[in-house]
Amino acid sequence: MLLSMAKAKLERITLKRPNLNLNSEVLNKDYCSFTLYVKMATAYCKTPVVMKSRLSSVSCLKYFSRKKSLKELNTSCTFSTKIDNICSFNQPPLTETLPNLPNVIYSKHKLDNIKTNITQLPCGIRVASEVAYGEFCTVGVAINSGCRYEVAYPSGVNHFLEKLAFNTTSNFPGDNEVLDEIEKYNGLCDAQCSRDVVLYAASANRKYVDNIIKVLADVVLRPRITEDEVMAASKAILFEHDTLMIRPEQDQLLENLVHMAAFQQNTLGLSKLCPIENVSQINRKVLLTYLKNHYVPERIVVGGVGVDHQQLVDSVQKYFVDEKPIWDSEKLDKISIDTSIPQYTGGIIKEECEIPGFPGPSGLAVLSHVMIGLESVPLVSTNDFVPSCVLNLMMGGGGSFSAGGPGKGMYTRLYRNVLNRYGWLYSATAYNHSYTDSGLFCIHASAEPQYVRDMVKVIVYEIANMASNIQREELARAKKQLQSLLLMNLEARPIVFEDMVRQILACGYRKRPEELLQEIENVTEDDIVRVVKTMLDTPLTVVARGDISKLPLMEEMQELISTKPKGKIFGRF
C-alpha cells in the first residue's frame, strides 16, 4: 500500500512538472531508494535550488534527465554534512558564529525600575513600591506585631487575629462582602501572623489598586470583630489543635515547641499557637486592645509590587490616615509595647505521647521525633547572617524517601553523613530561624522509638562537627544552591512583596538581590567556622515528642556537644 501511495505521489509530481522525466520502473526494486527519489522530486517542484543528499557528486537533476537507474546513483539513506557548491547556503561549524548577523542590543534596567521607592507619611506609615510588569499587582500591609509581643495579653491573640482576617468591617459589614469585593477585581487575599510580623496582602488587577487599598485598610484598621466571629475563630482554633494532634507530621508542633524551649517565657518563646486554656479568655475587648496598641502608624509598612508609587501613596493617605481606626471610638486600655530583647535560655521540652501513623497501607512505622538546636545569629547588626544561611544549606537534609539530585539536597551533609549511613533514620533536616535581634538553628530528626538514643547521638555529633573538614566543593555547592533559591523565589511577585516589606520593617530599606548574591559569593570557610563557634558556645535546646523512653539525659547531650567528638560515636553514652 505504501508503494502504491508513493507511485501516486510520483505521478502527481510528474504532472506538475511535465519536463521532469522520472524513471518509475525502479519503484518495485527498492522502496528506500524511491523515498529519496520522491524527496528530491518534491524539492525540485518547490524550488529551483536542489539541496543534495549523498547521491553523487553532481546534481540529481542531471541524473533524472539521463534516466539513470538507481543502482548507478550509489544511493544511501544517510545524509552527508558536505554541501555541494550548488547549495544556496554554506553552514559554518558550530564553533564559529553565524556571519553577517547584526550586533545584539540587550535591554538594560533603568535606575527607577530597579530601586525600591519608599515614602514616609507625616503620621509615620511607610509606603514602599517596586516596578513589576504584567496585568496584576500585589499590595499589602506589614505590621511589626506577632506572638512575641503578647507578654501582657493571653497567649494566642495573634492566632485569633489570623483567623479573623478579611471578615466584616465598618465599610463592608455583610458576610463575605470583603471577599466578594476583592474577587470583583480578579483578586486573591491572604493573612499570615508570624512571631514578629503580621502580613495582610492581596493580588489583583493593577487597574484597581485604589479599591484594593480601601479593602485592606478596612481589614487592618476597621474590623468589626463581632461575637459571632470570635466564636467561629475559637471553633476553628480548637479544630486546628485537634487536627495537629492526629496528624503524623510534626513540623508545626515542633517548630513552636523548640522556640518555647529556647526562649523560655519571653518574647520569641511565647507560643504561636493559642493554648486550649486561653481560647475562652480571648474576647473582642482583648483583641481590640491589642490592635489599638500595636497597629499604630510607626509600626506599619504598606507595600506594592507592580503599582505606581504616587498612586499608592495617595491611596494610603486617603484610607489609612484620613479615615480613623475603629478602636478610636471605643474606650480601651493603653498598654505599653514590649520592647525587650529575646533572652536565649536553652532547655528541654519532652512530650511523651502516641504519634499517629500514616494512614493507608504505607508500611511506615510510628516514629519518635527529636529537634536539637542552638542560638543562631540575628538578621541585623551582624555580618554573620548570610554565612548562617549558607551553613543551613550546607547541612541541608530531608527525608529518607526524597527523590532527585543535587537540587533536592542529596549531597548535603545530613544526607551524606546521616541518612545514607543509618537506614533506621527516617528524616534529618536543618532549619535556621532568624529574627531582628536573635535566631535559632536546629536539626529535626525522626526514627522508630528503639533508635531514639542512637539518633540523638548522631545528630549531636553532626552539630558538634559542623565546622570540621569543610570541603571546597560542598561550600561552593551550598552557596550556589542558596543563590538559586533566592533568585527562584524572587520570580514570584508575592514573594518580592514580602521580602520588601519585611526588610523595610527590620532595616528601613531593601537590600537588592544583586547585593545578596555577592554577599553569598563572598562567604568563606572562616566565616562558617566563626558562626559555628558562636553557636556552640550557647546551651542546647532539645524538644522530643512520641515514645521517647530512650531519650538520653540533657546533661549527657550537653557533655557530648561540648567535647566535640571525632570519628566513631557509638558507645559513648
Secondary structure, DSSP 8 states (H G I E B T S, - for coil): -HHHHHHHHHHHHHHH-TT-----GGGGT-HHHHHHHHHHHHHHHH-SS----TT-SS-HHHHHHHT--GGGGT--SS--S---TTSS-----TTS--TT----------HHHHS-EEEE-TTS-EEEEE---SSEEEEEEEES-SGGG-TTS-TTHHHHHHHHTTS-BSS--STTHHHHHHHHTT-EEEEEE-SS-EEEEEEEEGGGHHHHHHHHHHHHH-B---HHHHHHHHHHHHHHHHHHHH-S--HHHHHHHHHHHHSTTSGGGS-SS--GGGGGG--HHHHHHHHHHHS-GGGEEEEEESS-HHHHHHHHIIIIIIS--GGGGS----------------EEEEEE------SSS------EEEEEEEE---SSS-S-HHHHHHHHHHH-EEETT---SGGGTTTSHIIIIIITT-TTEEEEEEEEEE-SS-EEEEEEEEE-GGGHHHHHHHHHHHHHTTTSS--HHHHHHHHHHHHHHHHHHTTSHHHHHHHHHHHHHHHSS---HHHHHHHHHT--HHHHHHHHHHHHTS--EEEEEES-TT---HHHHHHHHHH---S--TT--
